[in-house]
Amino acid sequence: MDNIKALLPVIKAAMLDKKANQIRILDISKISSIADYFVITNGDNVNQVQAIVDGVEEALSKLGHHPRAIEGYRSAGWILMDYGDIVVNVFSKEDRLFFDLERIWKDGIPVDVDTDEVK
């Protein structure tokens, strides 16, 4: 898979498999140089947050994509997975509300990977 955008449905499916909540994908390529996409979700507890991260890592590793870094796994309040052009953010409910990445990156363009169209 040369097209990085083709990984977004894989990430979303892995998250859904672990019952992730409120998955949001933002195209930030026009407003940031750190990545092209942010994927944001949350789990209901520490075990679920870690399971979501494990599921994403497993699904992408099967396709030959490995994270450059994973930060915050032990505390599981906010786990960041750096895949270069895609940054996956998995939060606890409380930390998602506190950090509110959707507000910070409000100029990002929501991406609907189910239809492969930008909303």
C-alpha positions in Angstrom: 0.0 0.0 0.0 1.8 3.0 -1.2 -1.0 5.4 -0.6 -1.0 6.3 3.1 -4.7 7.3 2.9 -5.5 3.6 2.2 -4.4 2.8 5.8 -7.1 4.9 7.3 -9.9 2.3 6.8 -7.6 -0.3 8.3 -7.0 1.8 11.4 -10.7 2.6 11.7 -11.7 -1.1 11.4 -9.1 -2.2 14.0 -10.5 0.5 16.3 -14.1 -0.6 15.8 -13.1 -4.2 16.4 -12.1 -3.1 19.9 -15.3 -1.0 20.4 -13.5 2.4 20.2 -15.7 5.5 20.7 -16.3 8.5 18.5 -13.5 7.8 15.9 -12.6 11.0 14.1 -10.1 11.3 11.3 -8.8 14.7 10.3 -6.8 15.7 7.3 -4.3 18.2 8.6 -2.0 18.1 5.7 -2.7 21.7 4.7 -2.3 23.2 8.2 0.6 21.1 9.7 3.9 19.7 8.7 4.0 17.1 11.4 1.5 14.7 9.7 -1.1 14.4 7.0 -3.8 12.7 9.2 -4.8 12.6 12.8 -6.9 9.7 14.0 -8.6 10.4 17.3 -10.7 8.0 19.5 -11.2 7.0 23.1 -11.9 3.9 25.1 -13.9 3.5 28.3 -11.0 2.2 30.5 -7.3 1.6 30.6 -7.6 -2.0 29.3 -9.8 -0.9 26.4 -7.5 2.0 25.5 -4.5 -0.4 25.4 -6.5 -3.0 23.4 -7.4 -0.4 20.8 -3.7 0.5 20.4 -2.7 -3.2 20.3 -5.4 -3.8 17.6 -4.2 -0.9 15.4 -0.5 -1.9 15.8 -1.3 -5.5 14.9 -3.5 -4.6 11.8 -0.9 -2.2 10.4 2.1 -4.5 11.1 0.4 -7.2 9.0 0.6 -4.7 6.2 4.3 -4.0 6.9 3.7 -0.7 8.7 5.3 -0.2 12.1 5.1 2.8 14.3 8.1 5.1 14.7 7.1 5.5 18.3 4.3 4.8 20.8 4.1 7.1 23.7 1.9 6.9 26.9 1.1 3.1 26.7 1.6 2.5 30.4 -0.6 5.3 31.7 -3.1 4.8 28.9 -4.6 8.3 29.4 -3.4 9.4 26.0 -1.5 7.0 23.8 0.1 8.5 20.7 1.1 6.2 17.8 3.4 7.9 15.3 3.2 6.4 11.8 4.8 9.3 10.1 2.1 10.7 7.9 -0.6 9.4 10.3 -0.7 10.1 14.0 -3.1 7.9 16.0 -4.3 9.3 19.3 -6.2 7.0 21.6 -7.5 8.6 24.8 -9.3 7.8 28.0 -12.7 9.6 28.0 -11.5 12.1 30.6 -8.2 12.9 28.8 -10.0 13.3 25.4 -12.3 15.9 26.9 -9.4 17.6 28.7 -7.0 17.8 25.7 -9.8 18.4 23.1 -7.6 17.8 20.0 -10.7 18.3 17.8 -10.9 21.9 19.0 -7.2 22.5 18.7 -7.2 21.0 15.1 -10.6 22.4 14.2 -9.2 23.6 10.8 -8.5 20.0 9.9 -10.8 18.5 7.3 -12.9 15.6 8.6 -12.4 12.5 6.5 -15.1 9.8 6.0 -13.2 6.6 5.2 -16.4 4.7 4.7 -17.1 6.5 1.5 -13.6 7.7 0.9 -14.9 11.3 0.6 -14.1 14.4 2.6 -17.1 15.6 4.6 
